[in-house]
């Protein structure tokens, strides 16, 4: 009887026969992939496979497929692929036009044309439009479908990229609009900015015209956690910054938002590893441990371009410990505020 090699084990995780596959672009790794592909096609390929492939391709390329849309402002947006546009078209129309038999689409970006013009293997990873006006967008373009993306600012009225606008080289992560001239950057780009999983370990405040590599860090986690990112909740009565941390890929739990009255001066939120929650501490330290609240954030000189305060959204989970650990927040000048974050305000 053939015995299975038990490696790797919990006691010796690096004693792995296939550790060399971590070099995903190495010659040996690519040759191994080709061998596995050939074995799969030899077993499951053939006339039936080809017929199924061609049938599915014809279904996906039908011109009468219903376009999936997302409404942003006064228009609806769709990313469309067919046989003539295998990489895809990013387009928009009005809701009334979409409901008609022949919608009049405004083609914002032809990704096939862009890939040919720039000699790049671009695939679409999404777009985030500027809330309110929706005349600008941060596009996420991936080379060959990789997790890492290139971020580029796009001007919708002119159907082109913004000269001298926000642009970030290839890295895992993304960005959320804070306002027209500032982004909440969650990217692995830069020394010490990646977790061991290769994703962003910090959220940075990136202002227009500045170097993202020196943008101040306003939230971070430990390198052995999976990732962090940030969003701006504009649906609430007052805008809220939301910082989200993944402790690991296998520890996500359901959570709920809780808002309670709080003093005027509050601290940046932080998350409880493994339970996707946020714990907020009072700057004076007089708040009972485990109590959650949504707090206004005091503006400092480096945030002077903001004309209104923000609230931090508190998220808790019934399965979480009330004692947070791991994540750290920083003040707006980038100084570490310590693991409890009780003195960090912006």
Secondary structure by P-SEA (a helix, b strand, c coil): ccccccccccccccccccccccccccaaaaaaaaaaaaaaaaacccaaaaaaaaaaaaaaaccccbbbbbbcccbbbbbbbcccccccccccccccccccccccccccccaaaaaaaacccccccccccccccccccbbbbbcccccbbbbbbbbccccccccccccccccccccccccccccccccccccccccccccccccccccccccccccccccccccccccccccccccccbbbbbbbbcccccbbbbbbbbbbbbcccccbbbbcccccbbbbbbccccccccbbbbbbbbbccccccccbbbbbbbbbbccccccccccccccccccccccccccccc
